[in-house]
């Protein structure tokens, strides 16, 4: 299984920055988890192949690229872009994004071939198939309805927390998986912003350490995602100070293979 976190922020010299404003993970150049920077940073191959988007929740940094992605491909789509998400997320997208005021309601539109956007709802806790991948969703603790995901291609299984604060169900799923190659978990704020993290339902390094104590997969690599860009350097230092083995920030743009 290959995974890449698409860039979303550009340095002054025009190169991709490790600071990350938007979230979009591309798996095997064919399926994405979230779509924050999908339209802005996908490669030509990914633009040609990605027709399935799995959403963890409907916050802007996780969906911003979705309307533009469909817009860019509208006339050339030989099959619709299928969005896999919970009914709560579909409701938000149709009410607040694809509402004709912010963007066209693509679920009502077709090109010369057929529909350009389809929804495939799933419930938290449900297992579902997307192309060659099996997903298992699990409810996590965020400010809006959100899920984490267990993703498997058969030989390889990874876990993604999505945006979350403290949680138990996610770890129950992680600990019970037959095998696990990697865990991707958020850490949005530094310890000094504990109150803001609590209000917005995110993790800090200190709170992340407590979460990882719930994980029984001691040798499994843990990659940190969703570091708020304004605090990235401070968060990374505090994570290093934890002295935890197998704990590193996920590199933006790097293709990981497990």
Secondary structure, 3 states (H helix, E strand, C coil): CEEEECCCCECCCCCECCCCCCCCEEECCCEEECCCCHHHHCCHHHHHHCCEEECCCCCHHHHHHHHHHHHHHHHHCCCCEEEEECHHHHHHHHHHHCCCCCCCCHHHCECCCCECEEEEECCCCCEEEECCEEEEEEECCCCCCCEEEEEECCCCEEEECCCCCCCCHHHHHHHHCCCCCEEEEECCECHHHHHHHHHHCCCEHHHHHHHHCCCCCCCCEEEEECCCHHHHHHHHHHHHHCCCCCEEECCCCCEEEC
